[in-house]
Amino acid sequence: MKYAAELFGTFVLVFAGLGTAVLAGSQVGNVGVALAFGLALLAMVYSIGPVSGCHINPAVTLGFVMSRRMPFSQAVGYWVAQIVGGIVASGIVLFIATGAPGGSLASLAGAANGYGALHSPGHYAMGACFVAEMFLTMLLVFTVLSSTDDRAPAGFAGLAIGLILSTIILCGIPVTNGSFNPARSIGPAVFVGGWALQQLWLFIIAPLLGGVLAARLYLGIRIPAPMITPQQAEAALPSEQAERRTAR
């Protein structure tokens, strides 16, 4: 169930965000595209969050592994599901785009992630694109880890996560078309091929490194839960037993 939820959630995120960029980007602009991604993620947090935690991003999953909140064995299944979801969503977006007069693979290629003078929307160099993808992904993953911490205010994680995704995409669209999610980049690259596959390494490595940095930052500033002594634990037993008897 968790893997199916991650596949579906990633499908929704990529289909809504990438679909907006490809099919309606000229009408809604960068702000509309950023909101589409952010609102889709916000909706999925509350829809599939109770099932899988709503990672729908390999970098987020790696952040959970590195912060010791998820076993690596489970993460592998999450990664496979997320990538499949991103590819299926991209294929459907391409099918819809080519159904319009003049529609072609170029429509999807225009929303694929790239770097350098030819493929960065703002003609940013590879190094600048790498740093942008890494540190903006760090902001996303850190927000996910912190807002889903067991001591964070309950019920507000979706708002924080959706807003930070919209924010970093607004910042990143001129640089790389805004990935911050390897599954979002792999999906269109599979169909575009050529340069998109050749440059895909950056949009896998940089976000994953951002996830690692976020986990280290999260663990570094998180206040550990107070430890109790065996004596305190024993002293609490009588009151807990009394509460259970009362509940019965």
C-alpha positions, -999 to 999 in steps of 0.1 A, spaced: 0 0 0 28 24 8 45 19 -25 12 23 -44 6 55 -25 40 69 -34 35 59 -71 2 77 -72 13 107 -52 43 112 -75 21 108 -105 -3 135 -92 26 159 -84 43 155 -118 11 154 -138 -3 185 -122 30 205 -121 46 194 -153 12 194 -170 6 230 -160 41 240 -173 36 222 -207 -1 228 -213 -8 261 -197 26 277 -189 21 305 -214 -12 314 -197 -3 311 -160 34 320 -161 60 309 -136 38 318 -106 10 295 -119 35 266 -124 49 270 -89 15 271 -74 5 240 -94 34 220 -79 29 234 -44 -9 228 -43 -6 193 -57 20 185 -30 -2 200 -3 -32 180 -14 -11 148 -15 2 154 20 -33 152 34 -44 124 10 -16 98 11 4 112 40 -14 88 65 -5 59 42 31 65 31 42 98 47 39 114 12 76 116 3 69 115 -35 105 126 -40 136 104 -38 155 133 -21 129 134 7 131 97 11 169 98 14 165 126 40 143 103 61 169 75 57 197 97 67 178 111 97 171 75 109 134 78 104 131 51 77 150 19 69 170 18 37 153 -14 26 119 4 25 135 34 8 144 13 -23 108 5 -29 98 41 -25 124 52 -51 112 27 -76 75 37 -71 84 74 -73 103 71 -106 76 50 -121 50 76 -111 70 104 -126 75 85 -159 38 76 -163 28 112 -156 52 126 -181 40 101 -207 4 112 -203 14 149 -204 32 142 -237 2 124 -251 -21 153 -243 4 179 -256 7 162 -290 -30 162 -293 -31 199 -300 -24 214 -334 13 219 -337 19 199 -305 51 179 -304 78 164 -282 93 199 -281 65 210 -258 77 185 -232 113 193 -238 107 229 -230 97 219 -194 125 193 -189 153 202 -166 186 214 -180 217 235 -175 241 256 -196 237 281 -223 214 258 -244 191 242 -218 189 265 -187 160 290 -192 183 318 -179 215 303 -195 230 295 -161 263 275 -160 264 240 -148 280 249 -114 253 275 -106 226 250 -115 241 223 -93 243 246 -63 208 259 -69 193 224 -71 213 212 -41 205 240 -17 169 246 -27 162 209 -23 178 212 11 152 238 21 124 215 9 137 183 26 145 202 58 109 216 59 95 181 54 116 166 82 109 194 106 72 199 100 66 161 103 86 159 135 66 144 164 69 177 183 58 199 154 22 214 155 -1 187 143 -21 193 111 0 220 95 28 200 77 10 201 44 8 239 44 45 243 52 56 217 26 34 230 -2 44 266 4 81 258 5 79 238 -28 61 267 -45 88 291 -32 118 271 -44 102 265 -78 97 302 -82 133 307 -75 145 277 -96 125 280 -128 148 306 -144 178 285 -134 169 249 -143 132 248 -148 130 238 -112 134 202 -104 144 195 -67 130 160 -73 148 133 -93 115 116 -102 102 149 -117 134 151 -139 136 114 -149 100 114 -162 104 139 -190 140 130 -197 130 94 -206 108 107 -235 129 137 -245 161 116 -246 193 132 -260 205 162 -241 179 156 -213 193 122 -205 229 134 -208 223 162 -182 200 141 -160 229 132 -136 229 167 -122 192 165 -113 197 132 -95 229 139 -76 223 175 -66 188 170 -51 201 138 -33 230 158 -18 205 184 -8 185 157 10 217 146 29 225 182 39 189 187 51 191 155 73 223 167 88 209 201 95 177 186 110 196 163 133 221 191 142 195 216 155 168 192 167 164 192 205 166 156 217 137 143 236 143 143 273 156 110 286 140 96 318 158 75 343 147 39 353 135 54 386 113 79 369 99 52 346 91 30 376 75 59 395 52 65 365 39 30 364 14 32 393 -3 63 378 -4 47 344 -19 15 358 -45 36 377 -55 54 345 -59 21 326 -81 7 354 -102 39 354 -106 36 316 -119 1 319 
